[in-house]
Amino acid sequence: MNFRKTTTISVGDKTKPIFESLEKIRPPHLSFSLLLAICADEYVKNHSGKNSKITEFDSNLVSTKFPLLMATMEKWRVCVGSLSNDDIVKLQERVTQVSNLARREVSKRL
């Protein structure tokens, strides 16, 4: 992509609600383009090969229903309380998998 002083992006049916929700949380001192750059930077830092890839978000395998693992417990309380029965089972299965991985790694190291 060739970036100049001004770059145009299209706003379609799928992107309009996303941009509108960003606009609602944009601090008044930030331009919208700087907000988009901050969002992109945060995504790159959190998903640079160590986490879910952007191409995986077009499937149901990656859920954005759940907070980041190290989010506050209050965010987790709200999330868990609002999950459907199926989602709470999926979460419990994943928590068990992560717990098993951590336990094995601790056993190897100690």
N, C-alpha and C positions, 0 to 999 in steps of 0.2 A: 504494500500500500504506500502510495506516495503522499506524504503529509506536507501540506503547505500551511500558510497562516489560517486558512479556512478549509475545512473538510466537511463535505455534506454526507449525512447518513439518511437512509430512508426510514420512515416510521410507518410500519405496516400494522395490520390487525393484531399480530402477536407481540410486537414491540411497544406499541402505544401504551398499554396498561403498565408496562415495566417502567417506561420513561415517566409516566405520570406519578407512579409511586416514588420514584427517585426525586421528582420535583417537590413532592410533599415533605420529604425529609431534608432537602437541600438547605443548608444554612444560608442566610441572606448574603453573607459576605463571599460566598463561593460562586463562581460561574458554573453553569451547567456542564460545560466542557471539562472544567477542573474536577467536578464531582465524578464525571464518567471516568476520567483518568485515575482518580483515587480508587474507584470501584474496580477498575481493571487491574490496578497495581495490587490491591488486596487479593483479588482472585488469583493472580499469578503467584503471589507469595504463598497462598494456601493450597494451590493445586499444581505446583510445578513438578509433576511426575511422582510425588510422594502420596498424593491423594487422588481423588476421582478426577478423571480427565473430562474436559468440556464435551467431548464426543460421547461420553457415557450418559450425559444428562438428557439425551433424547430417548432414553429407555426408562422402563419402570424399575430398573435395578438400583438406581441411585435416587434416594429420596431426599428432598429438601425439607421434609417435615421435622427433622431432628436437628437440634442445636449441635454446634461443634462439641467434640468430646470434652474439652476443657472449659466449656461455658459454665456460667454460674449455676449452682444447684437450683436457684429460683427459676431459671429458664427451663431446666429439666423438669421441675415439678409441674410447671404450666404445660409443657409439652406432653409429658406422660399422662397427665390428667385429661388431655383433650384427644388422645389417640383412640382410634377404633380398636376393636378386639383383635382384628388381624394385624394391625400395626404394632400393638403392644406385644404380641407373640413374636413378630419379626424383630422388634427391638430386643426382647429378652434373649432370643437366639444369638443376635449379634454381640450383645454384652457378654454372654457366656463365651463366645469365640474369642473376644478380645481378652477377657479374663484368663482364659486358658493359655493364650499366647504370652501374656505378661507373666503368669505363674511359671511357665516353662523357661522363660528367659531369666527370671530371678533364680530359679533352681540351677541353671547353668552357671550363673555368675557367682553364686555364693557357695 
